[in-house]
């Protein structure tokens, strides 16, 4: 069977909306081809709306949920028209995460799928995480199903986005978990120096490592908890940002980059990982990548740009295809839910 699907991803680092059109075909195993992919930067207005969404009243948040859904639909319509696309099977939309509190059995990704459908006239699958947290899961990470079925030729897959997460085979099953914050913290620090992000880690390279801060960060309880486990912005607000408060910004960047590299290398070294595929915006941070390489013997593989930038959007498109076929698209071994399941609301 063949499917032509669009995946839509808005990351925690708010650098824009990733749209990926891919063709999926099931032969002996699933194969894919990315046909078109682009990142649409958010306007300042949208960036502020999404950044401040966590502080809105319930009423204003519901209004934004609808407004953002229509906005997503309009972006898809433009993408389809611009590339003169036809025969699209479905659109899978991750939405923008406002709250993620699995211990309280809720997670909220805004961008109403019904509004997207009204704008595009296409079948939409959205709200991929809620079912999992209701089933005692973390609602994250979801990408491991794609790692298992589309990228199984690597020992492990590491995503360096707002947060870092890893997925690998261990004891005959796919396990996955969040490791540490990455760009959500590095971008925040770079913005204090009037940069959107720390390009190639050049700012971090100029700073000095603050050993006291490094020890404090490495001692955080999360790093010593067993998997499955996941991180959210709330955790950074509570533990990371306050710790960086009175540290000179370049030193904070140097220290946090070292901290992230150490945490990632600890995990790679804990499992016998031969080679690891690295994707997400952090794959371009050559200073961070070199630090990870220096702390592990695994081969750290940086793929072509399309895969670095759009692997997550690609896998959400794939999850949509699995959901439409009522096949399992969430692995309980990764999220901690009671069992594997087929997740996502169909509009």
N, C-alpha and C positions, 0 to 999 in steps of 0.2 A: 504493500500500500504506500501511496505517496501523499504528502500534505504540504501545502504552502502556508506558512504561518508567520505572523508578525509578533515579535516579543517587545514589550515596552517596560523599561526599567528606570526608576528614579532613585538614585543612590542617596545615602545619608549625607554625602559630602556636597550635595546640591550643585554639582558642576553642570547639570543639564539632564535632558531626557534622552536616554538611549533607545533608538528604534532599530530593530534588526529583522529583516525579512530573510527567512531561510526555507530551504526545501528539505524535508525529511523523508527518508524512504526506509522501509523495513525489509532487509534482505535476510541473510543469516543473522546479521545484527543490524542495529540502526546505523544509518549513515546520514550525513547532513552536508549541506553546502550553503554558505552565507551568500546570498545574492545581492543584497543591498543593506547597508548599515550606516547610520549617521547619528551624531549627537547634536541635539538642538539645545543651545544654551538657553537658560532661563533669563527672562528680562529681570531687571533689578526688582521690579514690582512682584513678580512671581517668586523670586528667590526670597524676598522678605516675607511674603505671605506664607510660604512653606516653612521657613525658619521659625516664624512666630506662631505657627499653628498649635504648638504644644501649650501656649498660654491662652488660647481662645476660650470663650464660654461655649457651652454645649451647643447653643443656638447658632453661634457664628461658625463653629466647626462643621456643623451639618450643612450650612450654606456653602462653606468652602469645599466640602466633599462633593457637592453637586457641581459647583463652578469649575472645580479642577477636572471633574469627569468630562464636562463639555469641552474644556481646554484640550484634554488628551485626545478626545474625539476629533477635534479640529486639526490637531497636529498630524494625526493618522491620515485624515482625509487629504491634507496637503501632500503628505509623503506618497500616498497612493496616486494622486493626480500628477504630481511632479514626475514620477517614474513610470506613469501610465501602466500601473499594475492591474492585473486581472486574475480571476480564479483564486482569490485568497480564501483559504479554508476557515481561518479564525484569527482573532487577535487575543493574545494573552497579556494582560496588564497587571504588573505587580502593584502599582499605586505608590503613594508616598507614605512612609511610616511616620505616624505621629506618636503613638504609644506602643510599647512592646513590653507587657508585663505578664508573662506566661504563668507566673506563680499565682496571679489573681485571675487566671483563665481569660485574659483578653489581650488582643493585639489589634491595632487599627492602622490599616493602610487606606488613605483617602483616595478618591477618584472613582466616583460611582460608575460601575460598569454599564448600568442601564443608560446613563447619559452618553457614554462612549458609543453604545449601540445606536442610540438615536441620531448621533452625528454621522456615523459611518455606514449604518445598515449592515454591518458584518456581525457574525457570531462573536461574542466577547466572553472570555473567561477571566475572572478577577477574584480577589480575596482568597489567595492561596494559603494563607497562614492560619486563619481563625479556627478551622476544623481541627488542626493539629493541637492547638493549645487547649481546646475543649476535650481532647483525647489525652490529656496529661503530658503533651509534648511541649518542647520549647518553641515550636513554630519556626524554628530555624536550626541549622541551615537546610535550605530546600534544594540547593544546587547539586548535592551529591547524586541524585538520581541521574542527572545529565553526565556527571563525572563517570558514573558506573556504566552507563549505556552508550555514551558518545566518546569518552576520553579514557577508555580502560587500558590503553597502551602505555599509560604513565603509572608509576608506583603510587603517586599522590598528586593532588591538585591543590595549589595554594592561591587564594584570592587575596590581593592587597587592595582593598577598597577603603571605605570609611573605617572598617574593622578588617582584621585578617582572619580568614578561616581556612581550615584544611580539611581535605577529605581523602581517605585511603582505605585499602582493604586490610582488615586485621581480624585474625581468627575466623576467616571465611565469611565475614560480612563487611559492609561498607560503613565505616564510622566517620563522623565529621563533627567539628566543633569550632567555635570561635577561639582565637588565640589571644589577641590583644588589639587595642585600637591602633589605627595607623593614620590615614589621611584626615580623619575627623579631628585629630589632635594636631597633626603637622600643619594642616591648612589653617587651623585656628591660630597657631603661633606665627605662621608666615604672614597672615593678614595683619598682625600687629606691626609688621615691618612693611606694610603696604604692598605685599605680593599676594596673589591669589593662592599660590602654593609654593613649596620649596623645590624649585626646578633642579632635577638631578641631585638633590640633597646638598646643593652648594652652600646654603645658609648653615645647615647643620654642620657641615665640614669646617666652617669658620669658628664654631663655638667650642667650648671646653666642656667635657663631661663632668657633671656635678655628682661626685660619688655618693654623697648623702642622699640626694634625690633619687639616684639610680637604685640604691639599696631599698629605699622607701617604696618605690614603684614595684620592684621585684618581689617585695614581701607581701603585696596585696593578696588577700585571701583567694580571689577568683583564680589566680594562677595555680593554686594548689588544690583546687577542687577537681573531682573526677569528671570526665565527659559523660554524657552530652551536656554542653553548657553553651550559653549564648550571651552576648553583650548588647547593650543598648545605650543610647545617648544619656539616659538617666544615670547610668553607672559612671560615665565620664564626668557628668555634672557633680556627682557626689564625691568621687575619689581622685580623678585626674586633674581637672582644671584647678581646683583649689590648691593642689600640691605644686602646681607650676606658677602660682600667683606671684610670688616675690623673687622669681628667678630671672636673671637677665635672659632676654628672648633667644639669642643665639645659643646660649648655654642650654636653655630648655630644649631647643631643637636638637642639639647634639646629644643630650642625655636621653631624650625620648626616642630618638632614632636608634641609639644603642640599646635601649630597653626593649624596643619592639624586635630588633634583630636577635637579641638574646632569647626572648621568649619564643620566637619562631624556631630558632636553631635548637632550643631545648626540646621542642616537640619533634622536629625532624630526627634528632639524634635518639630520641626515646624509642622510635619505631625504626625498623631496618628499611629505610627508604633509599632506593637506588637512584631514582631520578624524580624530579618534581617539576610540574608545569606551573609557571607563575603567571597570573593574569591580574587585571585590575590596574587602576592608575598608578599604584605603587611600584609596578613592574618597570616604570620609567625612571624611578628614583635610583639612579646607578649607585649612589653612595650607600643606600640601604641594602641593595642587592649584593654589593661587594661585601658588606658587613655579614650578611647571611652566609654567603659563600665561604667566608673566612672561618666561620664557626661550625661548619658541617662538611662531611665528605660526600654528601649526595650531589648528583649533577643537577644544578639549578638551570632549568630550561626556560628561556624567554621566547615565546612563539611569535608568529607574525602579528602585526598591529591589529588586524581585524579580530583576532582571537583575544588579544590582550584587552581590547576595548569593549568587545561585545559578547564575551562568553556568557555573562550573566543574562543578558537580554535574550541571547540564543537559547539558553536552557529554559527560560520562562516560556518562550515560544514552544519548545519541546514538551514542557509540562502541560501546556494547553492541548497539544496534540494527544498526549497520553490521556488527559482528562476527558476529551471528546470521545475517545475510544473506551472510556471507563476502565482504563488500565491504571495500576498503581503508579502514582507519581510522587509519593512522599515515603521515605524510608524511616521506619521507626528506629532503626539502629543509629540513625543520624540525629533524629530530633528527640528521641526518648518517649515518643507516644506509645500507646498501648499496642498498636499494630500498624503495618504498612497500610496506606489508604490512597484513594483517588480524591484529590482535593481541588477546590476551586469552584466558585459559583458561576453557572452558565447563564448569560443574559441573551 
